[in-house]
Amino acid sequence: MLRTDRDDAPAVAVLWSLNGLRAVGALMVMLYHVNSWNLQVLRGSSAFYTGVGLFFVLSGFVLTWTARPGVTVGAFYTRRVARILPNHLVAFALGAVVTVAVVGTTIDPVALLAGTFLLQAWLPDDQSVFAVNGVAWSLSCEIAFYAVFPALFWGLRRLRARGRAAVALTAIAVPPMLGLIWPGLITLMFHLPPARLPEFVLGMVTAMAVQDGWRPRVPAPALLGVLAVLIVGAARFDVHPTVLTAVLALVFAPLAARCAWSDVDGRSGWARHPAVMLGGALSFSFYLVHELVIKVLVATPLRGWVTIPVVLVASAVLALALWRGVELPARARILAATHQPGPRLVTGRTTGSRRPPHSRPLSVAWSFPAVPAGSRVTTWGPVDAVAVALPTDAHPTHARVAEPRAAGVPVDAERALHRVPTRPAPTPAAPAHPEPTYAAPAHPVPVTVGGPESWAPRHPVTPRGGTAPGGWSPPRPPAVRRPT
């Protein structure tokens, strides 16, 4: 159950526990709306809207965790659009029907157009931002995050761990400072994408820290207890919204890291329970339709505690239909219709084309870590520190994080940044004259070295003058006649 985009790509541990957290976040938002629409008063739920902040942190974490070296920007955007657009369009159409036929209000054309194309979060008018399907404003923020993700990923990967942490903490502190100085901006900053971007960046930085081997010292149950105290306490003492959002994000991040490690170590059996896995799969569709169900119930005389299971069951049934009937088939068709070729690594500069210093196509250069200038690359291997290179039929509980090998083993410059071991490059027998030089192969395959698997070339490293991968054969150096 290891997910890969290509057959020859390294498998990474599926983060089932984060799917469970996403389902919890969707349930929190549902209870918040049950209370805010006066179906049932739930004491302590007035701060449950912070479940959206959990979505943003998890989104940055998961996108960074699953980012594969060699993926083009176009392929990344295609997958993101295929993930959210079909569900959004169907849910938004249902929202338009509910707004006109059940609520009995007209829809502003500007709000309808902006909401259809997920631009409503940029509007200053709250009525337009939350029109038709109110929860879709968060998808508008997600689209903005996806637009800048390749640039953020490229920049953050070129910083050291402390530099990335400083960037994330500085960014997360900006919205509270602005909200405290100008209280009139609080409503705007709740839905404006730049104001919510720090939570997404914090998730990205946390994922990179986990890939570098960082483990939070506080256990997950303690973090959950802290979150419960903060959320219920915020409802009791009316904490400033921007301050609460920033503080909770700083707890969501280590919680996501703890859950990711439990998946890597094979200790997240609860997250692989069928009910939890189904809840995580339906969480996105559930989030999109639950407020529409609440709007329909508001038009009826039904009130009280019974409304909670009614909303839960009705939203789950609609979510299942949306997931099976729209999300899965539409995503498959979009990806099939816009099939992107696999990444291609070149072994040298091509005359007349502009290449980055590491000689990779510009369309995929963003997804690779930085390689210091002048470093000698002995092998090629697109794998991060906690990417678990296992056979496709291996069970995720067998996943192990690679430990650094003893000194003296040659490691390529790309892996050295993440402390990932690799197999030494084979040393063919070389003639006395001249000394052979080596060309990097184009395709990696997994091989087993000792215990955990690492990555080594598909083709043996070829001495200059032999046949290199791709059919290119460099000229053989002239023979040197030795004096008798």
C-alpha positions in Angstrom: 0.0 0.0 0.0 2.8 2.3 -0.9 1.8 5.1 -3.4 4.0 6.0 -6.3 3.5 8.1 -9.4 5.8 6.0 -11.5 6.9 2.4 -11.5 10.5 3.3 -11.1 10.0 5.9 -8.4 10.7 5.3 -4.7 7.6 4.5 -2.6 6.8 6.7 0.3 4.8 5.8 3.4 1.1 6.7 3.0 0.1 9.0 5.8 -3.2 7.4 6.9 -3.2 9.1 10.2 -3.3 12.5 8.6 -6.4 11.4 6.7 -7.9 10.7 10.2 -6.9 14.2 11.3 -8.6 15.7 8.2 -11.8 13.9 9.1 -11.6 15.3 12.6 -11.2 18.8 11.2 -14.3 18.4 9.0 -16.3 17.2 11.9 -15.2 20.2 14.0 -16.4 22.6 11.2 -19.7 20.8 11.0 -20.3 21.2 14.7 -19.4 24.8 14.5 -22.0 25.4 11.8 -24.6 23.4 13.6 -24.1 25.9 16.5 -23.8 29.1 14.4 -27.0 28.3 12.4 -28.8 27.8 15.7 -29.9 24.2 15.1 -28.5 23.2 18.5 -26.5 25.3 21.0 -23.1 23.6 21.6 -21.2 25.2 24.4 -17.5 25.5 23.7 -17.9 25.0 19.9 -17.6 28.6 18.9 -13.9 28.1 18.2 -14.3 25.0 16.1 -13.9 27.0 13.0 -10.2 26.6 13.6 -10.5 23.2 11.9 -10.0 25.0 8.7 -6.5 26.0 9.9 -5.8 22.3 10.5 -6.7 21.8 6.8 -4.2 24.4 5.7 -1.3 22.9 7.8 -2.1 19.4 6.6 -2.3 20.6 3.0 1.2 22.1 3.1 2.6 19.0 4.9 1.1 16.4 2.5 2.0 18.3 -0.7 5.6 18.6 0.5 5.7 14.9 1.7 4.5 13.6 -1.7 6.4 16.0 -3.9 8.4 13.9 -6.4 11.7 15.0 -8.0 11.2 15.4 -11.7 7.5 16.3 -11.7 6.7 19.1 -14.1 4.8 22.2 -12.9 2.1 21.4 -15.4 1.6 17.9 -14.0 1.5 19.3 -10.5 -1.2 21.8 -11.4 -3.2 19.2 -13.3 -3.3 16.9 -10.4 -4.4 19.6 -8.0 -7.2 20.8 -10.3 -8.3 17.2 -10.8 -8.4 16.8 -7.1 -10.7 19.7 -6.1 -12.4 21.2 -9.1 -15.0 18.5 -10.0 -16.3 18.2 -6.4 -16.4 22.0 -6.1 -18.4 22.6 -9.3 -21.0 20.0 -8.3 -21.3 21.2 -4.7 -21.4 24.8 -5.9 -24.2 24.0 -8.3 -26.1 22.3 -5.4 -25.5 25.4 -3.3 -27.0 27.6 -6.0 -30.1 25.5 -6.0 -30.4 25.5 -2.2 -29.8 29.3 -2.1 -32.6 30.1 -4.6 -35.1 27.3 -4.0 -34.8 26.7 -0.2 -33.3 29.9 1.3 -35.2 32.1 -1.1 -32.5 34.7 -1.9 -31.0 35.8 -5.1 -27.4 35.4 -6.0 -25.2 38.3 -6.9 -23.6 37.7 -10.4 -20.2 38.8 -9.1 -20.4 36.4 -6.2 -21.6 33.6 -8.5 -18.8 34.2 -11.0 -16.1 34.6 -8.4 -17.2 31.5 -6.5 -17.4 29.3 -9.6 -13.7 30.1 -10.4 -12.6 30.0 -6.8 -11.7 33.6 -6.6 -14.1 34.7 -3.8 -11.6 34.7 -1.0 -9.9 37.7 -2.6 -13.1 39.8 -2.4 -13.5 42.3 0.4 -17.3 41.8 0.8 -18.1 39.1 3.3 -21.5 38.5 1.6 -19.8 37.6 -1.7 -17.1 35.5 0.0 -19.5 33.2 1.8 -22.3 33.2 -0.9 -23.8 30.1 -2.4 -21.6 27.5 -0.7 -19.9 29.3 2.2 -17.2 26.7 2.9 -15.8 27.1 -0.6 -13.8 30.1 0.4 -11.1 27.8 1.8 -10.8 26.1 -1.6 -10.1 29.6 -3.0 -7.3 29.9 -0.5 -6.0 26.4 -1.5 -5.9 27.3 -5.2 -3.8 30.4 -4.3 -1.5 28.1 -2.2 -1.1 25.7 -5.1 -0.2 28.5 -7.4 2.8 29.5 -5.3 3.7 26.0 -4.1 6.4 25.2 -6.7 8.2 28.5 -6.0 7.9 28.0 -2.2 9.1 24.5 -2.5 12.1 25.5 -4.6 13.0 28.3 -2.2 12.6 26.5 1.1 14.6 23.5 -0.1 17.5 25.8 -0.6 17.5 26.9 3.0 19.0 25.2 6.0 16.6 23.8 8.6 17.0 26.8 10.9 16.4 29.2 8.0 13.2 27.4 7.1 12.0 27.4 10.7 12.8 31.2 10.9 10.8 31.8 7.8 7.8 29.8 9.0 7.8 31.4 12.5 8.1 34.9 11.1 5.3 34.4 8.7 3.0 32.9 11.3 3.6 35.9 13.5 2.6 38.5 10.9 -1.2 38.1 10.8 -1.6 38.4 14.7 0.5 41.5 14.7 -1.5 43.1 12.0 -4.8 42.1 13.6 -3.7 43.5 17.0 -2.6 46.8 15.4 -5.6 47.2 13.0 -8.6 45.3 14.5 -10.7 46.3 11.5 -8.7 43.8 9.3 -9.7 40.8 11.4 -12.7 39.8 9.2 -10.7 40.3 6.0 -7.7 38.4 7.2 -9.9 35.4 8.1 -10.4 34.6 4.4 -7.7 36.5 2.5 -5.2 33.9 1.0 -2.0 35.8 1.9 -3.1 36.0 5.6 -3.7 32.2 5.6 -0.6 31.3 3.6 1.7 31.2 6.8 -0.2 28.1 8.0 0.4 26.4 4.7 4.1 27.3 4.8 4.3 26.0 8.3 3.0 22.7 7.1 5.6 22.6 4.3 8.5 23.4 6.7 7.3 20.7 9.2 7.2 18.1 6.5 10.8 19.0 5.4 11.9 18.8 9.1 10.4 15.3 9.4 12.2 14.3 6.1 15.4 15.5 7.8 14.8 13.3 10.8 13.1 15.7 13.2 10.8 14.2 15.8 8.7 16.3 18.2 9.4 15.4 21.8 5.9 15.9 22.9 3.7 12.8 22.3 0.6 13.0 20.2 -1.9 12.5 23.1 -0.4 15.4 25.0 -0.7 17.6 21.8 -4.3 16.6 21.4 -4.9 17.6 25.1 -3.3 21.0 24.5 -5.5 21.5 21.5 -8.6 20.7 23.4 -7.7 23.1 26.2 -6.9 25.9 23.8 -10.0 25.5 21.6 -12.5 25.2 24.5 -10.7 27.9 26.5 -10.8 30.2 23.5 -14.6 29.8 23.4 -14.7 30.6 27.1 -12.5 33.7 27.2 -13.0 35.1 23.7 -9.4 35.0 22.4 -8.4 37.3 19.6 -9.1 35.2 16.3 -5.8 35.9 14.6 -3.8 35.1 17.8 -5.8 31.8 18.2 -5.2 30.8 14.6 -1.4 31.3 14.9 -1.2 29.5 18.3 -3.2 26.5 17.1 -1.1 26.3 13.9 2.0 25.9 16.1 0.3 22.9 17.7 -1.1 21.5 14.5 2.3 21.3 13.0 4.0 19.0 15.6 0.9 16.9 15.8 1.1 16.3 12.0 4.8 15.4 12.4 4.0 13.0 15.3 1.3 11.3 13.2 3.6 11.1 10.2 6.2 9.3 12.2 3.7 6.8 13.5 2.8 6.0 9.9 6.5 5.6 8.9 7.2 3.4 11.9 4.1 1.3 11.3 2.4 2.2 14.6 -0.8 3.8 13.3 -3.0 0.8 13.3 -6.0 3.0 14.3 -5.6 5.1 11.2 -5.9 2.0 8.9 -9.2 0.9 10.4 -11.7 0.8 7.6 -14.0 3.4 9.3 -11.1 5.9 9.7 -9.9 5.3 6.2 -13.3 5.9 4.8 -13.8 9.0 6.9 -10.6 10.4 5.6 -11.5 9.7 2.0 -14.9 11.3 2.4 -13.7 14.3 4.5 -13.3 16.6 1.5 -16.8 15.9 0.0 -18.3 15.9 3.5 -16.8 19.4 4.1 -18.3 20.7 0.9 -21.9 19.5 1.4 -22.5 19.7 5.2 -23.5 23.3 5.3 -25.9 22.8 2.4 -27.6 20.1 4.5 -27.8 22.5 7.5 -29.4 25.2 5.3 -32.1 22.8 4.3 -32.7 21.8 8.0 -32.9 25.5 9.0 -36.0 25.8 6.7 -37.7 23.0 8.7 -39.0 23.1 12.3 -36.5 20.4 13.3 -34.2 21.6 16.2 -32.3 20.2 19.1 -29.8 17.4 19.6 -31.4 15.2 16.9 -30.2 17.6 14.2 -26.6 16.6 14.8 -27.0 12.9 13.8 -29.3 14.0 10.9 -26.7 16.4 9.6 -24.0 13.9 10.1 -25.7 11.0 8.3 -27.2 13.1 5.5 -23.9 14.8 4.8 -22.0 11.4 4.9 -24.5 9.9 2.3 -24.1 12.9 0.0 -20.3 12.8 0.5 -20.2 9.2 -0.4 -22.2 9.8 -3.6 -20.0 12.8 -4.5 -16.8 10.8 -3.9 -17.8 7.7 -5.8 -19.8 9.4 -8.5 -17.9 12.6 -9.2 -14.5 12.9 -7.5 -12.9 9.5 -8.4 -14.2 9.1 -12.0 -13.6 12.8 -12.9 -10.1 12.8 -11.5 -9.3 9.7 -13.4 -10.6 11.1 -16.7 -8.8 14.4 -16.3 -5.5 12.7 -15.5 -6.0 10.3 -18.5 -6.9 13.1 -20.9 -3.9 15.3 -19.8 -1.3 12.5 -19.4 2.1 14.0 -18.7 5.3 12.1 -19.8 7.6 10.9 -17.0 10.5 13.1 -16.0 13.6 12.8 -18.1 17.1 13.5 -16.7 19.7 14.6 -19.2 23.3 13.7 -19.0 24.8 16.8 -20.5 24.0 20.2 -22.0 22.0 20.4 -25.2 23.3 22.8 -27.7 21.0 25.8 -28.2 18.8 25.1 -25.2 18.9 27.0 -21.9 19.4 24.6 -18.9 19.8 25.3 -15.2 23.3 24.6 -13.8 22.4 21.0 -12.8 21.4 20.3 -16.4 17.7 19.5 -15.7 14.8 20.8 -17.8 13.4 24.0 -16.4 10.0 22.5 -16.1 11.1 20.0 -13.5 14.0 21.9 -11.8 11.7 23.3 -9.1 11.1 19.8 -7.6 14.8 18.9 -7.0 16.9 19.9 -4.0 19.8 22.3 -4.6 23.1 20.8 -5.6 26.2 22.8 -4.6 28.3 24.0 -7.5 31.3 21.9 -8.2 30.0 18.8 -6.4 30.8 15.5 -8.0 27.6 13.5 -8.6 28.3 9.8 -8.5 24.8 8.4 -8.6 21.3 9.7 -9.4 18.5 9.0 -6.9 15.3 11.1 -6.5 14.4 10.2 -2.9 14.0 12.2 0.3 15.2 11.3 3.7 12.1 9.5 4.9 11.0 8.2 1.5 10.8 4.5 2.0 12.2 2.6 -1.0 10.3 -0.7 -0.8 8.9 -3.2 -3.3 5.4 -2.2 -4.4 3.9 -5.3 -2.6 5.5 -4.5 0.7 3.4 -3.6 3.7 3.7 -0.1 5.2 4.5 -1.5 8.6 7.8 -2.7 7.2 8.9 0.8 6.4 12.1 1.9 8.0 13.9 5.2 7.8 17.3 5.0 6.3 20.1 5.6 8.8 23.4 7.2 7.9 26.1 4.8 6.8 29.7 4.7 7.9 32.1 7.4 6.7 33.9 6.6 3.5 30.9 5.6 1.5 30.6 7.9 -1.6 27.3 9.8 -1.5 26.1 12.0 -4.3 25.8 15.7 -3.7 22.0 15.6 -3.9 21.7 13.0 -1.2 24.3 14.6 1.0 21.9 17.5 1.7 19.4 15.0 3.2 21.8 12.5 4.7 20.4 9.7 2.6 22.7 6.7 2.0 23.3 5.3 -1.4 25.1 2.5 -3.0 28.7 3.2 -4.0 29.1 3.6 -7.7 30.6 0.5 -9.3 34.3 0.8 -10.3 35.0 -1.0 -13.6 38.4 -2.2 -14.5 40.2 0.7 -16.2 43.2 0.6 -18.5 46.4 2.2 -17.4 46.1 5.0 -19.9 44.0 7.1 -20.0 42.0 7.4 -16.8 38.3 6.9 -17.6 35.7 9.5 -16.7 32.1 8.6 -15.9 28.7 9.8 -17.1 25.7 9.8 -14.9 22.9 7.4 -16.0 19.4 8.6 -16.8 17.2 6.2 -14.9 17.4 5.0 -11.3 16.3 1.6 -10.0 16.0 0.3 -6.4 18.7 -2.1 -5.2 19.3 -3.7 -1.8 22.4 -2.8 0.1 22.7 -4.6 3.4 19.4 -3.8 5.0 17.2 -0.9 3.8 17.0 -0.3 0.1 18.8 2.6 -1.6 19.0 3.8 -5.1 21.6 3.1 -7.7 21.9 3.5 -11.5 19.8 1.3 -13.8 22.7 1.0 -16.2 26.3 0.5 -15.0 28.5 3.6 -14.9 30.1 3.7 -18.3 33.7 4.7 -19.0 34.1 7.4 -21.6 34.4 5.7 -25.0 31.8 3.1 -24.1 28.1 3.1 -24.8 26.2 5.5 -22.5 22.5 5.4 -21.7 20.3 6.8 -24.4 22.6 5.8 -27.3 25.0 8.6 -26.9 28.6 7.4 -27.3 31.3 9.9 -26.3 34.5 9.9 -28.4 37.3 7.6 -27.2 40.5 9.5 -26.3 43.4 9.0 -28.7 45.8 6.3 -27.7 49.1 7.5 -26.2 52.2 5.7 -27.5 54.6 5.1 -24.7 58.4 5.4 -25.4 60.3 2.2 -25.6 
